[in-house]
């Protein structure tokens, strides 16, 4: 067992594996119409995240080693990574070099022709899940065009992670960003598990209601949860955990940091903040060390069958 800086064993269920190709892709997409893509990304990162700078890595940097150094520094056993097509091969290499440290989730866009093939490939490559991003789609997650994806997810025994709510993506459509949309697929695929990122990123009420209405929907706590700024009432991280505990219990809350870029690296401040928040609501809403262990380590392992090194 690895003991983290906060004194418990930790698995971070939600982060992003950014390779040189990933960052290059961001800038290329932002550069359309003759605009300066780097400046655009820099502005967006400064106005929409807690990072001061957006930086372009050089071509031969080694994100796998950089992540392992970060995990070792803070004592985190394993980390779950969202993987795009452009970083897939490099990620497979990373998992071979450092077995038991990286969980993989394949980004799937159901509108892409190869969506089902990618899910199959994710299963064959030993990934743990797929990531859906309906806030950026032109269809809801219950659309019948998404169903072949769920069918394949079932065959490959993968976890479905979905980002609803607000997003840093520039082409978001919040009409498809309501987590209630997952109720239908969750009902139609009772043997699949669905994990909603960032407590619904603004649609917190809806996510809490799903705790009552479904049995196979989980909440991930990842990121700064700055969506709370856009609600018409005051919330704190502690209050979020208290509500989530009351509605779903410790079994349905999964810890994540949403770490992504370097030089920021592993967002230890988020681990510390969320751990303190959960500790502070013990013993009223969180009864034991086992509850804490479920949130910060065990739940994601149960959902994926992943075994950390
Ligand atoms: Zn994320």
Boltz pocket constraint, residues with backbone or C-beta under 6 A from the ligand:
constraints:
  - pocket:
      binder: B
      contacts: [[A, 14], [A, 15], [A, 16], [A, 197], [A, 258]]
      max_distance: 6.0
